[in-house]
Amino acid sequence: MELLHDLLTNYTLRTVALGAATLGIVGGGLGSYAVLRGQSLLGDAISHAALPGIALAFLLTGSKDPAVLMLGAAGAGVVATLAILGVTETTRVKYDSALALMLSVFFGLGLVLLTYIQRHAGASQAGLDAFLFGQAAALVERDVIIMALLGGIALLAMVLCWKEFKLLAFDRTFGASLGLPMRALDIVLTTLLVIAIVIGLQTVGVVLMSAVIIAPAAAARQWTDRLGWMVGLAALFGALSGAGGAMVSASMANMPTGPTIVLCMGAVVTFSLLGAPNRGLLWQWWRDRRNARRLRRETVLVDLYALALKHGDMQYAHDESALDAMLAWSGGVHVALERLEDDGLVTRTNGHRWRLTDAGVQQAQALADDLHLSLR
């Protein structure tokens, strides 16, 4: 309750939380396409490529205004993206190699420029190195408004090109056969991703920005197979992680906001990997156990039916040890028989001897027919 009260009354916390939530919404929504297209490293490459753009914008203008630095970062991100596309289309260098190449080259150039600025610009360059790891606590209302405007434009463009981007993500060849300019759409989508990355550099920095793009989308992918739901869930996860990370950071002394936001996103991904229906590891483990128990029961039922056929009497009772010997795996026969007894398919006679009920005979015969078993 105290954190909620601070969120409503503390200007700094409210501003940081709104900025982080805005970043999470934009990054999560647009990052869904990067995840679906297998371009998770693209966000990492663009965010690192933005560093020399920030340095060049400062060198050319002498201004540390966030709008000016964002413009420089966006320009560098677009140049890096076009360079990656150019290398992959005109050479034999593969996509992942081109990403790694541009990431390292642009980031190295950015560090060189930052070092030059530190040696020659004096105190006027103070704060530029914060873009490496972010400085969310320095966000002001104007920064959040800029983030919201640019992010809103990017999300609006995504909605307007929804069908085209869906084809780009799932069936680029079919889209080209319809006459759609797939290369141009690819550039547009990547430019929107650049915008999402640029507006988050001041919050989480160059190094951690790729997590904001990938983590919410990766978490959302575990919960659904529909694009619309995935984009919505990714935006929701991003917003909750951003605001939650800002609040957790504010509640602890000397806790950096950017890394805390990323840790919250990592927690959401971990929970999704474990607990999401259909895809979650815990659900998969439970389904495997349930299927194994069902298979064991059905096997015991069919074995009991086969023994009854050999004796020519469906009411003939068989010792549990005989069923245990017929089973391909050891153990579990007694538990399977008790479950079958609870279902009314078998009944116990003389301690450890079991026979089929009329319902058991019918079900065992149906299973044998489904499996095309010849038991006679």
N, C-alpha and C positions, 0 to 999 in steps of 0.2 A: 504493500500500500504506500509505503514511503517513496519507493521508486516511481510509482504512478503519480503521486503528488508532485514529485520533482519534475517529472516529465511534463506536467501541465503548467508548472509555475516557474521552472528554471529555464531562462532563455537559451543558455548555451546548450544544455542537454536536449531541449526541444528542437533546436536548430540542427544539431548533429544527428539526432534520431530521424528527423524528417529527411535530411540529406542522405543518410545511409539507407533508409527505406526506399527513397526515390531511386537510388542507385541499384538496390536489389530488384526492384520492379523492372527497370529497363534492362539491366544485365541479365536477369533470369529469363525474361520474355524473349529477347533477341538471342541469348545464348542457347536456347532450345534448338535453333536451326544449326548452330555450330556442332552441337552434340549429335544431332540426327544425321548430319552430313559427314561425320567422322573427322571434323576439323577442330577438335578440342584445343590443339596447340596453336591455332590461329590467333586466339585471344592473347595467348602468352607472347607470340611474336609481335602482334600489333602494340601491346602495352609496352614492351621493351623498346620497340621502334619509336614510340612517342617521345622518349627521353631526349634525343637530339633535336626534335622539333621544339620542345620547351626551351632548350638551351639556345637554339638559333633565334627563337622569338624574342628572348631576352636580349641577346646580342644586337639584334637589328632595331629593337624599339627602346631598350633600356627600361622597360616597364615590367613589373611583376603582377600586373592586373590579371586575375584568373581568366578573364575572357580572352585576353591576348595570348596567354600561355596555352589555353585550350585550343585556340586556333592554330598555333604552331604545332601542338601535339597531333591535332587532326590531320594537318597537312602531311606530317611525317608518317602517320599511320596509313594514309591513302597511298603515299609513295611506296611504302614497304609492301602494301597489298598488291599494287600493280607490278612491283618488281617480282614478287613471288609468282604471280600469274604469268608474267613474261618469261621467267626462267623455266617454269614447268611446261609451257607451251612451245618454247623455241629450242629447248635443249633436252638432253636425256636425263637430266637431274630430276629425281622423283619429288613428289610434293612435300613429304616429311623432311627430306634433305634441304629443300629450298627454304622451308620454314626455319629450320635450325640455323641455316646460313644467314638469313636476314635477321633473325633474332640476335645472334651473336655480333654481327657486323654493326647493326644499328645501335645496339646497347653499348658496344665498345666505343662507337663514335660519340654517343651521348656522354659516357664517362670522361672521354678526352675533352669534350667541350666544357663539361662542368669543372674539370680541373683547370682548364684555361681561364674560365670565368672567375674561379676562386683566387687565382693568382693575379689577375689583372683588374677585376672589377671592384675589389675591396669589399667594404661592408654592404654595398648596394646589392650584392648577389645573395645576401642572407635569406634563407628560406627555400632556395631552389632545390637543395638536396633533400628537402622533405618529400619531394615527389617520388623518391626511391621507395619509401615505406609508407607514405601518406602522413597527413596531419589533420585528421578529422576534427580535432578540437578547435582548429582555426577556422572552421566554416562559419560564415556569417549568413544572414538572411539573403543577401544579394546572391551569394554563391548557390544557395538552395534554389532560388528562383531561376537562375540560369540553368541549373541541372534539370529542373522540372520542365522548362521550356524546350530545351534541346531533346531531353528524353521523350517528352510528349510528341514532338515532331517525328522522332524515330519510330515510336510506337504507332502513330497515326499512319505513317508510310507503310509499316508492316501490315496493318489492317487493310489498307487500300490495295496492297499487292498480295493479299492472303493466298488466293488460288495460285498465282504465279509462283510465289515462294514455296508453296506446298509441292508443286511439280518439280521445282528446283531441288527440293530436299529429297523427294522420293523417286522421281522418274524424270531425270533431265532429258533423256533421249526422247521420251514421248512428248515432252514439252517442246523440244526442237522440231519434232515432226508436225506439231500444230502451228509452226511458224513463229513461235515466241522467241524473242531475242535472249536466249539463255545466258550468254556471256554478259550482256548488259545487266540482266537481272542479278547475276552473280556479283557484279561490281557494286550494284545498288545495295544488295543485302550486306555485303562486306563493309560498305561505307556506313550503313546503319550500325553495324557492329563496332566500327571505329568510334562513332559518336558515343555509344554506350561505354566504351572503354575510356574515352577522353574525359567524360564527365565524372569518372570515378577515381582519376589519378590523384586528386587532392585528398580524397578520403582514405583510400587504402594503398595507394602508391603503385609504381610500376611493377614491383616484384610480386605483389599479391593480387593484382587486378584480374589475372586469368582465373583465379578461384571464384571470383564473383560472377564471371561469365559462365563457368562450367558447373560449379557445385549445385546451384539451385535447379538447373536443367537436368543434371544427372540424377538428383533426388526425385524430381517430378517424373522422370522416365520410369522409375520403379513402380509408380502407382497407376499408370494408365497407358493405353495403346493409341489414344486419340490425340491428334496434334493440338486441337483447341484446349482440351483439358490439360495437356502437358504445359502449354504456354502459360495458362492461367495459374496452375499449381506452381510452376517455376517462379512466376512473378510474386505469388503469395509467399513462398518459401524465402525468396530473396528479401522481401519487405520485412518479414518477421525476424529473419536472421540479422538484417541490418539494424533494425530498431532494437532488437534484443541485445546485440553486441554492444551498441552504444550505451544501453542502460547498464549492462554488466560492467563495462569499462568505467562508467561513472561511479559505480558503487564500490570500486576498489582503488586504492591509492596507487598512482604510478602505473596504471594498467593501460597500455596503448590501445586505441580504439580500433584501428585498421586490423591488426592481427586478431583481436577479439572477435570482430565481425566474421573474419574468415574461419575462426575456430567454431563459432556458432553454426556457420554453414556446413562445416565438416561434421558437426554433431547431427545436423538434419540429414546429411547424406548417409551417415552411419545408421541412423534410425531407419531410414528408408530401405537401405540394403538389407537390414535384418527383418523389419516388420511389415513391409509393404505386401499386401495380398498378391497372390499369383507369382510375384518375382522375389519376394523377400526370402532370405536364407532360412529363417525360422519357420516360415510357412512351408517352404519346400521340404525342410526336414520333417515337419509334421505330416505332410502329404505322403512322403516316402514311407514313414512308419505306418501310416494308415493303410497304404496300398500293400505293404508287406504283410500286415496282419490279415487283410482281406484275402491276399493270395494264399496265405497259410491255411486259412479256414476253408477256402474253396478247394485247395489241394487235399486236405484231410477229408472233406466231404466226398470228393470224387474217388479217393482211395477206398473209403468205406463202402462206397457204391460198387467199386470194382470187386472187392472181396465178397460182397453179398452176391454178386452175379456168379462168381466162381462156385459158390456153395448152392446156387440155385434157390436161394431163399432171401428175400428182401428184409425179413425180420431177424436174420441170423446175427447174433451178437459177436463182436470180435474184440480180442484183447487189445488194450492200448499199446502194448509193446509191438504188436504186428504193424500197427499204423506208424509207430515211431521208426521201425525198420524200413518202411516203404518211403518215408519222407527223404527228400534230397538233402535237407539240412537237419542238423541235430537240434533237439529241444523244441519247445513250443507246442507240442501236440496236445498236451493236457489243457493248456490255456485255450487253444483253438476249439477243442471239444466242448469245453465249458461255455464258450461264446456261442457255439452251434446249439448247445442245449438251451441257452437263454433264448435263442431265436426259434426254438421249437423244431429244429431240423434233426436232432439226434436225441436219444435218451439213454440213460445209464442203466445197466443191469449187472447184478452180481459184482459190485465194486468197480473193477477196472475194465469191464466189458461194455461195449457200446454198440448200438444198432440205430439204423435210420428210422425216422418216422415217415408217415406217408408224405408229408410236405417235404421232408428231406430227400425222399426218393425222386419226387418230381423235380426239385431244384438240381439235384445231382445229375439227373438225366438231361436236363436242359443245359447244364454246364458242359457235359460230355458232348452234346450235339453241337454247341457253339464252338467247342475246340476240335470238333471233327475227330473225336477219339473213338476207336473201335475197342470196346471193352469186353465184348462177348467172345 
